[in-house]
Amino acid sequence: MALSVYALTSLADCKTYMRITSADDDALITELINAATRYIEVLTSRRLAAREHKQWVDGRNSRRLVLDNYPILEVNRVAYGRASAIDATYTGTGIRASIQVTSAAVITRSWSTTGVLTSTSSTFATNASTSALVTALDAISGWDGTLRTNVPADDLCPLAGQPALNVTVGLYYPPLDQNVNIIDAAAGILELDRSPGWSQAWEGRSLPVGYGSFYPRGFLEVLVEYRAGFESISSAVETSDLAQVCREIVAEAWQRRGLNTNVASESLGDYSYSLVRQMDLAADRAARLRPWTTPPVGRRAA
């Protein structure tokens, strides 16, 4: 088990804190670090270590968007609207078919005449563009894809399972970019600039009614590509207490591992996370995590 690149502490720092010199339990300690990191992220409702995010946000016909993760380090794109990227249909011999778009893949499902389900996940990691996705769709028995616009595959709008048996299903992406945004980086808030000339950000496109001065109203209408979090949690003074709380949780979980006689030290995965969650969060640790769970003032007012 490898240490997550987003872990809140390192294996070496944990072992130093726990006064362990042997490598015998490195695998378990590593998984406990990963589990403790996930646990703290659940408690704080944010991803703390810096990383790239692609987040769909509800449009509320307002000038402000509140993002899930902060502090914001970069905003690479804000986009909305709907334009066709792929047309997909199932013309095979099955009795039912559907297609779905998740945050990581296009999933096709078909049911044979005997009711047997065939499900195929065409991931964005393997098919990075909609052109590649069309090739992947065409390779699935009974499915046909037609490319309308070649864009990054993970630009596709989320879509619940749609009936596709002899029906063309459109997969869409947001074509309109808005790049005049004011950022409250610490609070994770974007706001449209009211200054004259904002429409120049639209690259001369013809805009639908209501676009431009406000983020348009709609469920998961706006796509934001951004980088957020802290770059160096263990070494930075401002986040050093996060790393220390993570080490303390790992140390306590490691000490309690022997209380369950049904679990050997080599058992990892879900067990490690369960072991971390079973512990009561000590009052002092809860107090030290409170600054990371309390939204900044600007965020509370959003």
N, C-alpha and C positions, 0 to 999 in steps of 0.2 A: 504494500500500500504506500503510495507516494504522498508526501506532504503537499497539501493544496497550495497553489501559488497565492491564494488569498488568505492563508492561515494568519492568525493574529499573533503568533509567536513561532519560534523555531524549535526544532528538536533539541539542538544544542543548549539553548537557553532554558528549555524545560528541564532537561537532565541536570543542568547546573543547579537550578532552583531545587530540584528534588534530590540532589546529591547522589545521583546515579552515574556510575562510571562504566558499567557493563553495557554491552549492546544487546543483551539477551531479550529485552522487552522493547526494543526500538520500534518494532512494527505496531505493537499495541499503543505505545505512547504517541506515535505518529497519528494513528487513527483517532485517539482521544483528543489530540490537538484539533484535528479536522472537525470532530463532533462538537467540541467546545466552541469552536469558531461558529459553526452553524447555529448552535444554541444561543450564543450572544447575538447573532444577527437576527434570530427570531425575536428575542427579547427587545431589541432596539428597532425592529421593523425597518432595517436598512442594510445595505451591503457596505461594509466599513472599509475594506481594502480597495484601493483604486482599481477600476476596471472600466471597460467600455460597456455601454448600455444602449439598447434599442428598445424604447418604451412607447407603447401606444397609450395615449392619454385622451380622456373624454374632453371634447370641445364643449364649452358652456356659453358660447357667444359672449365671451369676455376677453379682456386683454391679457389675462394672466393664466399661466400654467404652473401647477405645483408638481414637481417630479418626485419620484419615490426615493431617490438617493441623493445625498449631499454630503459634503460640499461639492459643488460643480467645479470641475477643473477645465473642461472644454465643452463647447456645444458645437457639434459638427454640422447638424442639419435639423431644421424644423420643417416638416412637410405635411400637406393634407390635400384633400380632394380624392377623386377616384378616376382611374383610367385603366383600360384593359391591358393586362400583361399576357394572360394565357386563356385560351378557350379549351376546355376539356370535356370529353364525353366518353361514355362506355357503350360500345356497340357489340359486345360479346354475347355469349349464349346464356349468361346468368339471368336470374330472375329479379335481382335487385343490385344496385350499385350506388355508391356515394363517394364524395371527395371532400376532404377537409384540409384546412390550412392551419397549422399550429405555429408556435414561435420558432420551431426548429425544423419543420418538415411539411411536405404535402403528403397526406395519407389517403390512399385509395383503398376501397373495400368493394368486393363483389361477392354475391352469393350464388352458388351453382344451382342447377335445377333440383339437386338433392338437398339444398340448404346448407352446403358447406361454405364457410367463409374463407375468402382469401384476402389478406390485408398486406399492403406494401407501403413502407415508409420511404419516401424519396427525400433524404435529408438535405438541408442547406449546406451542411459541412461538406458533403460529397458533390452536390450540385449547386455551385455558388451563384449561378445566374439563371434567369428564367429560360434562356435558351437551353441550358443543360438540363433543366427540369423537364422541358418538352421532350428531349431525347430520352430521358428516363421514363416518362409517361408512355411514350410510344413503344418502349421495350416491354411494357407490362401487357400481358395477354388481354385483349378486348378493349384496351384503352387507347385513346387518340388525343394528342395535344396539338394545339395550333398556337404558334408564337405570334403575339400582337405587338409586344414591346419588350426588348431585352433590357432588364434591370437586375440589380442584385436580388437574389432569391429571397433574402430575409426582409426585403421591402414589401413583400406580399401582405395584404391586409388579412387579419385573422378571419377565419371562416369556419363555422360549425359544419358538420356533415351535411352536404347538399345532395339530393337525389340526382343521379347522373345517368340512369339507364335510358339511352337514346335521347338524352337531353343535354344541351350544351350549357356548361356551367362556366361562368366568367370568374377568373381570378384577377384581382385588381391590385393596384399599387397607388400611392399618393404622388401625383405628378407636380404639384405646386410647392415651390420652396419659398419660405419666408425667412430672411436673414437679418431683419432689423429688430433685434431683441435686446432688451436690457436684462442683465443677469444679477440677481441677488444670489451670489455663489454660495454663501454660508447657509442660506435657508433653502436652496434648491428651487428657486423660483425664476421663471422666465416671464417677461412682460413685453408687449409690443410697444415700440417707440411711437410717440405721438408727433414727432417732429415732421415738418414738411418734407415731402419727397419720399415718404415711405413706400409709395407704389413702385418706385424704381427697383425695389428688391424683387419684383415679380418678373423681371427679365422680359418685359414687354408682352406678357401673356394677357389674353382676354380673360377677365375674372368673372366667376359666377357672382350673382347678387349676394352681398353681405360678406364677401371675402376681403381680406386685406386689413380693415380697421379692427377686426376682432378675430380671435380664433373661432372657427365655425362650430356651431352646435352639432353634437352628434356623439354617439357611443363609440369610443376608441377611434375618434376621428383624426387625431393628430399624432404623427410619428416624430419622436425626438431621438436623435442620435447624439449621445453625450458621454463624457468620461467624468466619473465622480468617485469620491472616496479619498482616503489618505494614502499617500505614496509609500511612506516608511513608518509603519505602526510601531514596531519594536524599538526603533532607534530615535524616533521623534519625541521630543519632550511632551508635546500636547497630547499624544496618544499612548504614552508609555504605561499609563494606568490600565488601559484596555488590555495591553499585552500581559501585564501582571495579573489581572483578574483571570485571563485565559489560563495562565500557568497554574494559578491556584485551583481552578476548577479541574484541570487535568490531574494535578497532584492528588486531589481528594478522590477523584474517580479511580485513579490508579491504585490508591490505598484500599479502596472498597471492592476492588475486582474480585478478591477472594471470598467475599461474603456470600456470593452465589456459587454454590458447589457444582452447579450444572454447567458453569461456563469456564472454560479453560483460558489461559492467558493468550492463546493464539486466536481466539474468537474475536472477529472484528466486525466491521460493517454496522448493521442496524443495532447490534448489541452495544457497541461503544456509545452510540447516540442515546440509546435507552438508559445506559448507565449514567451518563451525564445528566439527563433529564430527571432521573430519580432523586437526585440530590436537592436538598433544600438550598435555595440561594441565600447564603448568610447575609444578615442585615447590612454588614459593612460593605460587602460586595455589591449588594443591591444599591446602596447609597452611592458607591463609586461609579456604577453604571448609569445612574439617574441622569447625569448631564448628557449622555448619549441617547437617552430615550425622550428627553424633553425637547420639543421642537424649538428652533430659534424664534424670536419675537415675530419677525416678518412672516414666517411660515404659519404661526398660529393665527395671524391676522388675515391670511389668504383665504 
